[in-house]
Amino acid sequence: MTSSANNAFGVFQWQIDTGSGFVDMVANTEYPNVTSQTLSFSALPSQNGNKYRVKVSSCTPDVISNEATVTVYTTPAITTQPASSTICAGENVTLTVVATGTSLTYQWRRNGALITDNTLYSGATTSQLTITGASALLTGSGYTCTITGASGCQPASTNSAVLTVNQFQITGQPVTPGPICVNGQTFFTTTATGPLPITYQWQESSDGGSNFTNVTDGGVYGGTNDVTLSLNNVPFSMNSFQYRCVVGSSCGTLNSNSATLVIVPVPPKPVITANLSNPETPVLTASGGITYQWFKNGATISGATDAFHNVSSEGSYTVQITDNGCLSPLSDPHVIIITGDLVNRSVSDVQLYPNPVIEKLTISLSKFSNTEPVAISITDILGRSMERSSVVGKTFIEVDVSQYQQGQYIVRLQQAQRAVVSQFIKSNR
């Protein structure tokens, strides 16, 4: 500040009033020229509101100038930067800046673009910007605030606060797998994305989805805390049970859709009936089933996949059926013996006792002529020969079967063109 008085007429002495009245100023580093016509100094915040005047001394009397008040504006200065934030989709977040200065105003920006108050943003021209219901589309956005002070003061801009919005969602729902057979295996799978770690807990409902309880590894269950739940050796009692997964992360928990377990019962053991109207080509028929597989002496018969099977050679025949992809137990064997013009099976012309037998099997021959030989053969269920002999003139014979393995055996008796077949069970007790 400068006095208009001419120093030719006196001596200048600048005075200051900091609130306690005017006093003469003493030269120092803050005020170096307190006795010159011009008082110059660098403005400091502490000088705001100070009053200054100059006293001019001449012969008599002293002249006092008008006073001048100094207003010092503080340049905007940021003391606390807005912090980067990580939130979950749908949550709210507030970014805050703390600054000092005179007559401060604020303007927030996203990636350099001006922000105005709307349903997403509030406080766009204050020190706090609130984002309501943030979506994953905002992830990676940089938010800055420009702070403007009094006229002539340099504005200040904050660092960029980066917003990360984690989207937590189930991306793959479990689906109902195809029907499985009793004691079969199946899987349920779910997938999710979001902040790691993601946890999984599978649950089961046995009441149609009204209530779900957690399942743990063991028994039929595996992977109860993994993406995929496996079920092994599943009993039919679990048919129609429902399964879902509770997926968790730092953004909370989500329940997947439920999926239903469908178990197909084991088809009943098929029963074989024989049509012996043509002794040369007997026809066997299996009960039930969708698809069939015939076996001879325990070996698969290639191409024999119909309900009917034309027999071309003698042996022990069994069949297995498939229904809804599930296999039945193997049928009881049906033994076919072709004699050229007569086929018989398990007729009353032969008696075996005791049946089941442990040591000695008695075979009655009372229905056969005692003047011609009777050929006797014993085979196991797979057609393997266990005993062969021929007798004449006997009404019964005894066969030692104590060394036979436990199981089912076939006895064939043939005299001339007449053949009969029966079965017995070897027991160990």
Residue, then its C-alpha position, 0 to 999 in steps of 0.5 A: m500500500t502507498s501513501s499519497a503524501n510527498n516525503a519531501f514534507g516529512v518522515f513516514q511511519w507505518q502503523i498497524d492495528t491487529g485488534s488492539g489499536f494502532v501502534d508503530m510498526v517495527a521493520n522485520t522480515e514480514y514488514p521490511n519497509v515500514t518507514s517508506q512511502t510504500l508499505s509492501f509485504s507478502a500476504l499471509p493468512s494471519q494478516n487477514g483483517n489487519k488495519y494499516r495507516v501511515k503517520v507523516s511527521s513534519c515540523t508540526p503537527d503529524v498527519i495521519s492517513n486514512e486506514a486501510t483494511v487488508t483481506v487475505y484469501t486462503t488458497p484452496a488446499i486439500t487436507t484429505q483426499p477421497a479414498s478409492s472404494t470397493i462395494c457390491a452392486g446395489e450398495n451405496v458409497t460416499l466419497t469425501v474430500v476435506a479442504t481448507g481455503t476461503s469461500l470454497t465451492y466443489q464440483w465432482r466429476r466422473n472420468g472427467a465428465l461433470i456430475t449433476d445431482n440425479t437418482l444416482y448421484s447426490g452432493a455433486t457440488t459439496s464436499q461429499l458425493t453419494i452414489t446410490g445403488a451403484s451398478a457394475l457398470l460403474t466399476g473402474s470409474g475415477y472420481t475427482c473433485t475440483i475445489t475453487g476458492a475466492s476470486g484470483c486463487q488457484p483452484a485445487s483438484t483431488n486425486s482420482a478415487v477409483l470405484t470397484v463394484n463387484q457383481f455377485q450373481i449365480t451364472g449357472q443354475p442346477v438342472t434336474p438330471g436325467p432319471i437314474c437307476v437305483n444305486g446309480q450316480t448323478f450330479f448337480t452343478t451351479t456356478a457363480t461370479g463375484p468377489l473371491p472367495i466364493t463359498y458353496q453349501w448344498q442343501e436337500s429337501s425331502d418335503g417337496g421344497s418346503n424346507f432345506t437342510n445342509v448336506t455334508d460329505g459322506g454316505v451318498y454325498g460328495g462335493t457338498n461344499d463345491v461347485t458340483l454335488s455328487l450322489n453315489n449309490v443312491p437308494f430309491s427312497m431318495n426319489s423326488f428329493q430336491y437340491r439347491c446350493v447356497v452361494g456366498s461371498s463378501c457381497g452376501t448369499l444367494n440361493s440357487n434354483s432347486a433341482t429334483l432327483v428322479i430315481v427309476p426302480v429296478p425292473p423286476k426279474p424277468v420270467i422265461t416261458a418256453n414254446l415247445s410246439n416245434p421240438e427242433t426250434p423251441v422259442l423262449t419268451a421273456s416277460g416285461g422290459i423295453t430292451y432285452q439281452w439273452f445269454k447262453n451258459g452265461a455268455t452274451i448271445s450276439g444280436a439276441t435283443d428281442a423279447f423272443h429268442n429262437v433256440s438253435s442249440e441246447g443249453s442254459y438260457t437266461v435273459q436280462i431286461t432294460d427299462n428306462g435305462c436300468l437293468s433288471p436282475l438276471s432271470d432264472p435259467h431255463v435249460i433246453i435239451i434238444t433230442g431230435d423229436l422231443v424236448n422236455r424240461s422239469v417234468s414229473d418223470v424224474q424226482l430229486y431228493p433232498n432238494p436242496v442237498i448238502e452231501k448225497l443226492t438221490i435220483s429216482l429212475s422209477k419212471f424209466s424202463n429197467t431193461e434199457p440203459v439210462a444216461i445221467s449227466i449233471t451240469d452247472i448253470l453255465g453248462r459245465s459237466m459235473e457228472r456223467s454215467s449210465v445205469v441199467g435196471k436200477t430204480f434210483i441212484e445216489v450221487d455224492v455232491s458234497q464237493y460241489q460249489q453252492g448253487q444251481y445244477i441241472v440233471r438230464l436223464q435220457q433213455a433212447q429218444r426220451a429225455v427229461v431234465s430237472q434241477f437241484i440246489k446245492s447248499n452248504r448247510 
